[in-house]
Amino acid sequence: MNISDKQKKILTLLADGAFHSGTELADALGISRSAVWKQLNGLAELGLQHSAVSGKGYRLDNSLELLEASQINAVVGDRVGALISSFEIHDQIDSTNRYLVERSQNNALSGSVCFAEYQTAGKGRRGRQWVSPYGSNIYLSILWRFQQGPAAISGLSLAIGVAVIRALKQHQINDIGLKWPNDIYSQGKKLGGILVEVSGETDGPCSAVIGLGLNLFLPETEAESITQAWTDLSKITGQNQLFRNKLAGTLLNHLLPVIAEYEGVGIQAYLDEWRSYDCLTGKSATLFIGQQQFEGIVRGIDDNGMLLIERPDGHVQTFASGEVSFNGSAPQ
């Protein structure tokens, strides 16, 4: 569904979570009250629920903080701001990653940053759709160009995970960890995911689009299609009112320096910190690579950021890719 200009205006008025009369909304938009009702009914398709009470009007079931470039930039430091070549916020887009991948093919500059309020085809690992109700979470992608080829940025997604944890901790959000290779977890449930898409020469210049999806608030009705245990920041913090613009700026403050410096320092600069956030070590798990399955106990990562699994025969095997499933409990 495409969000209309009228719906965006309605959302801006209703974002505070307070009641607004049909007359007030109709006057603000220059439409009839029946047209207001029709526009509001379409919001459910964006993952937004509203209430209507006679004598009070309409309100969103959960207040919103819509993204504002000025508020995000007010948080971004001067050093980080200098790394940003372009900054876009889209009301709606198919995928922030896909958008920047296409822009990279058209010579977009390193440091292109793209946020979205709503994604119609957001992607997770293995092509999964990323559930994305309008104006509720963080959907962010950054394009960066590297000179030494894909091998020089091996393990970048792990370093990005460290940067995300740093940003969350700055907002006093704790009890969070990292699940190899690309997930942010809390109490055994997925809070967010990282998707790095690399293209270019094997031994020469390449570009990477680094995508982050972070759950701030997921309505239960929207989350019904998610097939794995999930959580969001509202559940972790107990607060329904979350500051998206401040968090968006803080994420850029931590992500961009890590990305800009990565080619020079590599995964070694982040190994110890990543290990301190590792929520898999010591747990029984199954690694899926295509149709193959490898069971064992996770023994952390090696110095190249590869996963170590102790197989049933006691042999420790190293894996460069795959997806890990675990039950969240340590083996007996």
C-alpha positions in Angstrom: 0.0 0.0 0.0 1.2 3.5 -0.8 0.8 6.0 2.0 -1.1 9.1 0.7 -0.3 12.7 1.5 -3.5 12.9 3.4 -2.7 9.9 5.5 0.8 11.3 6.3 -0.9 14.5 7.5 -3.3 12.6 9.6 -0.5 10.6 11.1 1.4 13.8 11.9 -1.6 15.1 13.8 -2.3 11.8 15.6 1.3 11.0 16.4 0.9 12.4 19.9 -1.5 9.6 20.8 -4.1 12.0 22.0 -7.7 12.2 20.7 -8.5 14.5 17.8 -12.0 15.1 16.6 -13.1 14.3 13.2 -13.9 17.9 12.6 -10.4 19.0 13.6 -8.9 16.4 11.2 -11.3 17.3 8.4 -10.5 21.0 8.7 -6.8 20.4 8.8 -6.9 18.3 5.7 -9.6 20.2 3.8 -11.7 17.1 3.4 -15.1 15.8 4.7 -15.4 13.9 8.0 -16.4 10.8 6.0 -13.2 11.1 4.0 -11.2 11.3 7.2 -12.9 8.0 8.3 -11.9 6.4 5.0 -8.3 7.5 5.3 -8.0 6.3 8.9 -9.4 2.8 7.9 -6.5 2.5 5.5 -3.9 2.9 8.2 -4.4 -0.7 9.3 -2.6 -1.8 6.1 0.4 0.1 7.4 0.4 -1.8 10.6 -1.2 1.1 12.6 -4.3 0.6 14.7 -6.6 3.4 15.9 -9.5 3.9 18.2 -12.7 6.0 17.6 -14.7 7.2 20.6 -17.9 9.1 20.3 -17.5 12.6 21.6 -13.7 12.4 21.7 -12.7 11.6 18.2 -9.8 9.4 16.9 -6.4 8.5 18.3 -3.7 6.0 17.5 -3.5 3.1 19.8 0.2 3.8 20.2 1.9 7.2 19.8 4.5 7.7 17.1 7.7 9.7 16.8 8.1 10.3 13.1 11.7 10.7 11.8 12.9 14.2 11.3 16.2 14.9 9.6 16.8 18.0 11.7 16.4 16.1 15.0 18.6 13.3 13.8 21.3 15.7 12.6 21.2 17.5 15.9 22.5 14.3 17.6 25.1 13.4 15.0 28.6 14.7 15.8 30.6 16.9 13.5 33.1 14.2 12.8 30.4 11.7 11.9 28.4 14.3 9.9 31.5 14.8 7.7 31.3 11.1 6.7 27.7 11.5 5.4 27.5 12.4 1.7 23.7 12.2 1.4 20.9 11.7 3.9 17.4 10.6 3.0 14.3 9.7 4.9 11.6 7.9 2.9 8.0 7.6 4.0 7.8 4.4 2.1 10.3 2.3 0.2 10.5 -1.3 -0.9 13.8 -1.9 0.9 16.4 0.6 2.1 19.2 -1.9 1.2 17.8 -2.5 -2.3 17.5 1.3 -2.8 21.2 1.9 -1.9 22.4 -1.1 -3.9 20.7 0.4 -7.0 22.2 3.8 -6.1 25.7 2.3 -5.7 25.4 1.0 -9.3 24.7 4.5 -10.4 27.8 5.9 -8.8 26.3 7.1 -5.5 28.9 8.3 -3.1 30.3 6.5 -0.1 28.5 7.7 3.0 25.0 7.7 1.5 22.5 7.2 4.4 18.9 6.1 4.0 16.1 5.7 6.6 12.5 4.6 6.0 9.4 4.9 8.0 7.9 1.8 6.2 9.3 -0.9 4.0 7.1 -2.9 1.7 9.8 -5.6 1.0 12.3 -5.3 3.8 14.8 -8.2 3.8 16.4 -10.3 6.5 18.8 -13.2 6.1 18.0 -15.9 3.6 15.5 -13.5 1.8 13.1 -13.4 4.7 10.7 -10.5 4.8 11.3 -8.0 7.6 8.0 -7.0 9.3 7.9 -3.2 9.3 4.8 -1.3 10.6 4.9 2.4 9.7 6.9 4.8 11.9 7.5 2.3 14.6 11.1 0.9 14.2 14.5 1.7 12.7 15.1 0.7 9.1 18.5 2.1 8.1 21.0 1.4 5.3 24.4 2.9 4.7 26.5 2.7 1.5 30.2 2.6 1.8 32.9 2.1 -0.8 36.1 0.1 0.1 39.3 0.0 -1.9 40.8 -3.4 -1.1 38.1 -5.8 -2.1 35.6 -8.0 -0.2 38.3 -10.0 1.6 39.5 -6.9 3.4 36.0 -6.3 5.0 35.4 -9.9 6.0 33.6 -9.9 9.4 32.2 -6.4 8.9 28.7 -7.5 10.1 30.2 -8.5 13.4 31.8 -5.1 13.9 28.5 -3.5 13.0 26.8 -5.6 15.7 29.3 -4.2 18.2 28.5 -0.6 17.1 24.8 -1.3 17.5 25.3 -2.6 21.1 27.4 0.5 21.9 24.6 2.8 20.7 21.9 1.0 22.7 24.1 1.0 25.8 24.5 4.8 25.4 20.7 4.9 25.9 20.9 2.7 29.0 19.5 -0.3 27.1 21.2 -3.3 28.5 20.6 -7.1 28.7 21.4 -7.3 25.0 23.8 -9.5 23.1 24.9 -10.7 19.7 24.1 -13.9 17.9 26.5 -14.9 15.2 26.8 -13.7 12.6 24.2 -10.9 12.2 21.6 -10.7 14.9 20.9 -8.5 18.0 19.3 -10.5 20.7 17.8 -10.0 24.2 16.8 -12.9 26.5 16.9 -15.4 23.7 14.7 -13.3 21.4 15.6 -11.4 18.3 15.7 -7.6 18.6 17.3 -6.7 15.3 19.2 -7.9 12.3 22.1 -6.8 10.1 22.3 -7.4 6.4 25.5 -6.6 4.5 25.4 -6.8 0.7 28.8 -6.5 -1.0 29.4 -6.1 -4.7 32.5 -5.2 -6.8 35.9 -6.6 -7.8 37.3 -9.7 -6.0 40.7 -8.0 -5.4 39.8 -4.4 -6.2 37.3 -1.7 -5.2 34.0 -2.9 -3.8 30.9 -1.4 -2.3 28.9 -2.5 0.7 25.4 -1.7 1.7 25.0 -2.1 5.4 21.4 -2.6 6.5 20.0 -2.5 10.0 16.5 -3.4 11.2 15.8 -2.7 14.9 12.5 -3.4 16.6 11.4 -0.5 18.8 7.7 -1.4 18.9 6.0 -4.3 17.1 2.2 -4.6 17.5 1.2 -8.2 18.2 -1.1 -8.3 15.2 1.8 -7.3 12.9 4.2 -9.8 14.5 1.9 -12.8 13.9 3.8 -13.7 10.7 7.2 -13.8 12.5 8.3 -17.4 12.8 11.0 -17.0 15.5 11.1 -15.6 19.0 11.2 -11.8 18.9 11.2 -8.8 21.2 11.4 -5.0 20.9 12.8 -2.1 22.9 9.4 -1.3 24.4 9.3 -4.8 26.0 12.9 -4.6 27.1 12.6 -1.1 28.6 9.0 -1.2 29.7 8.5 2.1 27.9 6.1 2.6 25.0 7.4 6.1 24.3 10.8 5.6 22.6 12.9 8.4 21.1 13.5 7.2 17.6 15.3 10.4 16.3 17.8 10.4 19.2 18.4 6.7 18.7 18.8 7.1 15.0 21.4 9.8 15.5 23.2 7.7 18.1 23.3 4.7 15.8 24.9 6.9 13.1 27.5 8.2 15.6 28.6 4.6 16.3 28.1 2.9 12.9 29.8 5.3 10.6 33.2 5.5 12.3 33.3 1.7 12.6 32.5 1.4 8.8 35.0 4.2 7.8 37.8 2.7 9.9 37.1 -1.0 9.2 39.4 -1.5 6.2 42.3 -0.3 8.2 41.8 -2.2 11.5 39.7 -5.3 10.5 37.8 -7.6 12.7 40.7 -7.9 15.2 39.8 -4.5 16.6 36.4 -5.8 17.7 37.0 -9.4 18.6 37.2 -9.0 22.4 34.2 -6.7 22.6 32.1 -9.0 20.3 33.0 -12.0 22.4 31.8 -10.1 25.5 28.4 -9.8 23.9 28.2 -13.3 22.5 24.9 -15.0 23.5 25.7 -18.3 21.8 28.9 -19.5 23.5 28.3 -22.7 25.5 24.9 -23.4 24.1 23.7 -26.4 22.1 22.9 -25.3 18.6 22.3 -26.4 15.0 24.0 -24.7 12.2 22.2 -24.7 8.8 24.1 -24.3 5.6 21.8 -24.9 2.7 20.3 -28.4 3.2 23.1 -29.4 5.6 22.8 -29.4 9.4 25.7 -29.4 11.9 24.9 -30.0 15.6 27.1 -29.3 18.5 28.0 -26.8 21.2 29.1 -23.3 20.2 32.6 -22.4 21.3 32.6 -18.8 20.3 34.4 -17.3 17.3 38.0 -17.6 16.1 40.3 -14.7 15.4 38.8 -14.3 11.9 35.3 -14.0 13.2 34.3 -17.5 12.1 32.0 -19.7 14.2 33.4 -22.5 16.3 31.2 -25.6 17.0 32.3 -28.5 19.1 30.8 -31.6 17.3 29.5 -34.6 19.2 32.8 -36.4 18.7 34.7 -33.6 20.5 36.2 -32.1 17.3 35.9 -28.3 17.0 34.8 -27.3 13.5 35.1 -23.8 12.0 32.3 -22.2 9.9 32.5 -19.1 7.8 28.7 -18.8 7.1 25.4 -20.4 8.0 22.4 -19.8 10.3 22.3 -20.9 13.9 19.3 -22.2 15.7 19.4 -22.6 19.4 17.0 -23.2 22.3 18.5 -20.5 24.6 19.6 -22.9 27.3 23.1 -24.1 28.1 23.9 -27.8 27.7 23.9 -30.1 30.8 
